[in-house]
Amino acid sequence: MRIGKVIGSVHATRKVQSLTGYRLLILEVLGKGLKPTGEKLIAVDTIDAGPGDVVYFVEARDATLALKHELTPSDATIVGLVEGFE
């Protein structure tokens, strides 16, 4: 599980049917001290996140397990909203 900040969205006119109803968001990956690492990726949104939200996401096989259909192609899926840090 990693942390990222929503910086945009992807609009796809055609996509795999199992992704219907999901938004695709662009994340800037955050590292230690919540500083940007320079890495950006596209993730499937399952929590209705918006621009500027800090979220946590899962990757690889875990990314598909978070979706309704296990065979949905996803390399990264947003699974939670970060509300605070200690």
Steps between C-alpha positions, in 0.01 A plus 500: 500500500631845407382860530430744218335832424230532234620745235263432213276257320499298180197505271465182296228467239568126470617267774463143619138435595595399857634855555161656420394719790855557625697820450869500412706752698856623461701470822828658602670247728607637839800373698652576840371820652222499238741643246436422131728228362459614141314180412153536350251227419139437405280322754144371505292703749276300737438774760392806296822693564551845354779738400735575788389200710773292661415132455650160555510247222595140437683356203555176310264211588358693797377768257266256331372350828359840602266506198163331447635264235832336588609481137472877444832627364652746748858568602394744775172548689415772752357337813495776764507870577768631736338735750797566726854407600684451830 
